[in-house]
């Protein structure tokens, strides 16, 4: 059996956890589903296999009975700081690559504090659509928005970011097109009108988003900055048809963007084979293997891990948890990821596809080394 438990992980995509960890069962469960209908927290989350697994792991870790009430009482007794400290340290994390744009920063631990408590490094990425929204609200002149947007992306390193992130899949889809400046400007006016009518802005204006994304891609390519794309399974507002990573074809085909590493998040679930295929074809595409979210059970995680390792070069795969809200998510994802990657590599050793040394080397790449190179850590 391959033992990879001692390899410290780079969690190449995760989020901050909440400052307030004192919560009842309904609230705790609501963080363990992507569904927003309250019936899920009431009835269905306790009937999902991954949740039953998570509760058992927590009971063992907290040394309490396996029922939900005792487990939640045990974690409440520890208090948020101690909870974070214990869990992140037990997960043996080298670096957290955080998307601090969600949840709301005022409700969350800062990346710096998470790093302190977890005895690990914490670095950040810049979410492009959040920046777009801020600038569109602040400036009435489209040229000024373009200029400031380009400038912010050009100087991300100086502001402490190591990567860009796009959630365009959640808004208008991964089929990012090239629009004229006039089309984008008309779309900008619509967004401004909507913002002044509603007092807030949720940007979902396709010519505008696509146009600004291309500006970000040019800047990222010039600076060899990586960008993460949300793909596949996600919030309930996503149109999963447009979350298929094959829609990125036009962007991926642009040779002048090839110096921008593209990371397809969440194993593009359920388009796993397609995402791994893109990593096998395009030199700059990487494939993220995420072991807490999407919320899946072990058998399905084994399946996507096998697919990724079978299709893509092992140098194109990176580990993550997508942990968010609860520190258990970062911890459980690290445990789960190591165990599943280890099991699949064992299967490949048994099948005489690789030998044991190669298996260990591959685990080291996925859990640690490739992220160091891609994010220049
Ligand atoms: Zn995420």
Boltz pocket constraint, residues with backbone or C-beta under 6 A from the ligand:
constraints:
  - pocket:
      binder: B
      contacts: [[A, 13], [A, 14], [A, 15], [A, 99], [A, 322]]
      max_distance: 6.0
